[in-house]
Amino acid sequence: MINKMRTSFLATPYAIWVMICTILPLFYILGYALTNDAGSFTLSNLTAIADPVHLKSLWLSIRVAFFTTAICLLLAYPVALILHNLKLTNKGLVVFLFILPMWMNFMLRILAWQIILSNNGILNSILSTLGLPTLHILYTETAVTLGMVYDFLPYMILPIYNALSKINDQVVEAAADLGANWWTTFTKVTLPLSKDGIISGIIMVFVPALSSFVVSNLLGGGKVLLIGNVIEQEFTLARNWNLGSGLSIILMIFVLLSMSVMNKVDDSENGGMPV
Amino acid sequence: MKNKFLSLLTIASLSVASLLGFTSCGSDADDKDTLVVLNYGKYIESDVLKRFQEETGINVKYEEYESVEDMYAKYKAGSINYDVICTSDYMIETMRLEDELIPIDYSTIPNYSNIDKDIIEASAAFDPKHQYTVPYFYGTVGILYNTNMVDEDTVSSWDCLWDPDYRNQIVMINSQRDAFMVALEKLGYDINTTDTGELKEAYDLLCKEKSLIYAYLQDETYECMISEDAAMAVCYSGEAAMGMEYNEDLAYTVPKEGGNLWIDSWFVPRTCKHYDAAMKWIDFMCQEEAATENFEYVWYATPNTKVAAHEDAETLADETVFPTKETLSRCKLYEAYDNDTLDYTTNLWKRLKAY
């Protein structure tokens, strides 16, 4: 009993932080979302998502977030697997190298992509020196997706790597002893046991990718309007905080939906698995 | 053990990453004797700012914004009491009509006599009785182009921005009012039209252009042109002058259909708490040395008549920096939109970006 009280006492600073920086702003946003500029109750800021412009931006955001997540997963899983199988004494160092770029300001890293991908940029210089046709990538949806993949990749690698590290080597050895080849071991043992990592990786990439607006500002050249950009512009350019808040609420609902879908997948398939 | 180390690392890097994102949130206490100035980004020589504080003993909290609309949003948010603001003509008119301006006491600004009478005269468009503003810089909106990629004849008309030969080589200005101005000029309509039919036509034209352009840019335009990533760009004259400093193949023109003349001016908003210090600030900006230093930093046309004595003939003859009478005769100032027109064009702009 005393122990429990002591621990809850320690949580006070965190509780205060959550109150001021999470709960309170959420109520503010809800307040703005459910009123018009005259202050009376309305649902129009929420139903505004049905406007073709907003629907299009939301769909574009979902598409970009989906491809970002899929590419991240395809890149991250083999990396995590290789990392896990490396016979190195200091794996921490290798993982450290993956996290290292995150220590640099993310705006700077995205700006570097501008220099690489621009019409006269590094990539096109290399291509034309090799006699290959140049590419128009910067300021397109492809550039935005690429930027997000680059930015969010570590968030996919780390949870998968963590999940792989937790797998007991003896389980894999047992599979081999019973005659399973590498592929069978992978699909029947390794992959199912690392599912938790995959799911948290997907959530950690999909959610920020869905609401991001900075990457599309820098690599979209004002041509790629994600739902995050619409919300940002409602707050700044159009000075319509009510509509901006309404659309934020809709976006939050989408985030919660996608997270609950992922959790469902987790629960239903995890049934009889030893974790 | 290994896992512990890993999760520690993850937490450390995540917190560093989030700290980086939050550094700008630190709130400074509202100092009683601090003059709060709001100006466009990259629009003052930092040495002038330093000298003002040293010479007058007034502390300055200097804030910047990117576009006119950002300025208005910042001001309207109301969390900071700005003492003196510099912004563009039509927004000053909007705020004047909203009764947000306080008259300037010109008797406390001896250096006001340095300001070009013609520019003060032109300011009548947004300050009809000349009681609220002091001009800071002026310029035009036109096309900055690379002479190796486009010939002079092509850029003599706004039509070049719709030329499919230059697909992915065109940079459009990322500013609602200026983008609509370009389309309206091409259509032969008044740049200040409030006719929804004409604005809709301009919008349709801009939608057609979107598939051809490389990007909508504003502050990055001149860098993009210097590195020759694009053949032509719609931009402000000062930005063009800056680009031409670094790349000799660049040139600037205001197409024959005409364009926009803008005047950025200082004014005092209702939120002002330090009126006397604000007057001192405006006077200092009109000072010969300060105006010269600022001019040599921003490269827009200065309304300060004393600056010419410090510049060489080449600079003074530079038509990009100082538009000719002929160019000015083709350019018009923006008039403030009424609320309905503003909402209408803001909505069209959003549709264009989503198109």
Interface residues (C-beta under 8 A of the other chain):
Chain A: V53 K56 S57 K91 G92 V95 F96 I99 M102 W103 N105 F106 S118 N119 N120 G121 H136 L138 Y139 L158 Y161 N162 S165 K166 G221 G222 K223 L225 N229 V230 Q233 F235 T236 L237 A238 R239
Chain B: K2 N3 F5 L6 S7 L9 T10 S13 L14 V16 A17 L20 S67 E69 D70 Y72 A73 K76 N168 Q169 N174 Q176 K210 I213 Y214 A215 Y216 L217 C224 S227 E228 D229 A230 T346 W349 K350 R351 K353 A354
